[in-house]
Amino acid sequence: MRFVFFVLIGVLSGVVAGMGMGGGTILIPLLTIFMGVSQQVSQAVNLVVFIPLSIVVLIIYHKKGLLNLKNVWWVMIPGVIVSAIGSLFSLRIQNKTLSLIFGIFLIISGVIMAVTSILKQVKNNADKK
């Protein structure tokens, strides 16, 4: 039965990753909350899962002409450097602290997305009048 839950978590993560939102947004909380996996292990699993997911999604987005490969380096290079630093940092802090940081990140991200969506809706309604 546990296997079925892992498969369902993988499917949900894949759906979210395919939409470009990052599968870890759902994968990490589901693994930690429902499967009892530690935060560090969940993040490591997310990174391993991210490799094939990102390759497939990049191919699809590239075929659709949605990638600006010229400017991607400006995001990728600092992202790789800071990711390495962040992973070393995350291994040095306690699991509960890391979970708290990740939870705060998700809450802040959700609030920003909700506010942005509401503001766009208000602007669209004002433009229609």
N, C-alpha and C positions, 0 to 999 in steps of 0.2 A: 504493500500500500504506500509506503514511503517513497518508492520509486515513482509512482504515479504523481505524487505531489511535486517531486523534482522535475518531472517532465512538464507538468502544467506551469510551473514557475519558468521553465525554459521557454515554453510557448509564449507566455505573457511578456517575458523579457524580449523575445524576438519581435513581437508585434510592436512594442514600444521602440525598440532599436530601429526597426524598419521605418518608423515614422520620423526618425531623426532626432528623437528626444533622449536617447541614451538608455539602453536597456538596464543599466545599473540603477537607474532611478527606481525601478521596481524590483529588480533582482536582489539587490542588497537587503532592502527591508523585508522582503518575503523570506529570504534565507535566514535572516537573523530572528525575525519574529515568529514565523511559523515552523521553521525547521530546526531552530535551536543552534544554528551555526554561529560561531563568533564573528564579530565585526571584521577582524583582520582576514579571516579565512573567506568570508563573503566577498570582501573587496578583492582578494586574490583570485577567487573564482570569476568574479566579474571581469577582471583584466584578461584572464585566459579566454573566456567566452567572447570578449570584445574583439579579439584578433580575427576569427573567421567571420563574425557578424559584420565588422567594419569593412572587410575586404568585399564581401558580397554587396553591401549597401553602397560602397564607393563605386563599384562597377555599374550598378543600376543608375545611380545619380549621374555618373559620367556619361553614360549612354544617352541620358535624357538632356545632357548639356547644362546641368545644374551646378557644375563645379567650376570655380574660377581658379585654375591650377596656378596661375601667375601669382596670386595673392595668398595662397594657402600657406606658403612658407613663412609668412610673417606671423601666422598663428601657430603653426606646427613646431617650429624651432623653440620658441620660448615655452610652449606647452610641454614639450618633451623634457626640457631642462627642469622646469618647475615640478613636473610629475615625478621625476627621479628624486628630487629633494623632498617632495611631499610623501613619497612612499617610504623613504628612510625615516622621516618624522613620524609617520603613522605606526611604524613598527616599535617606536620608543615610548608611545603613550599607552595608557591602559585602555582596555577594550571598552569599558563604560564611557570613558571620556571621548573616545573616537566615535562611539555610537551617538553621543550627545551632539558632537560637532556635526555629524552627518544629518541628524534629525533637524538641527537648527538650519543647516543648509537647505534641506528639503522644504522646510516651512517658509524660509525667506524666498526661495525660488517660486514656490506656489503663490505667495502673496504678490510677488512682482508680476508673474504671469496673469493672475486674476486682475490686478489693477490695470495692466497694459491692455488686456482684453476689454475691460469695461470702458477704458478711455477711447479705444478704437471704435467701440460700438456707439458711444456718445458722439464721437466725431462724425461717424457715418450717418447717424440720425440727424445731426445738425446740417450736414451737407445735403441731405434729401429735402430739407424744408426750404 
